[in-house]
Amino acid sequence: MEHRCARACYVILHPDRAEFIRVPYNIDATADKIRAIPALSPWLAERLYDGR
């Protein structure tokens, strides 16, 4: 199953279930920071917009 969502995510593990918490963040600012690092592929910034 594939879930794509352009929000940050973290998981809280409970004894009987996993709780996924999604929070909005500034994707443009984050992508710009990734693009500013020459050693990183621009693809890493672009994938944020797809929720990957």
Stockholm file with secondary structure:
# STOCKHOLM 1.0

chainA/1-52         MEHRCARACYVILHPDRAEFIRVPYNIDATADKIRAIPALSPWLAERLYDGR
#=GR chainA/1-52 SS CCCCCSSEEEEEEETTEEEEEEECCCHHHHHHHHHTCTTSCHHHHHGGGGTC
#=GC SS_cons        CCCCCSSEEEEEEETTEEEEEEECCCHHHHHHHHHTCTTSCHHHHHGGGGTC
//
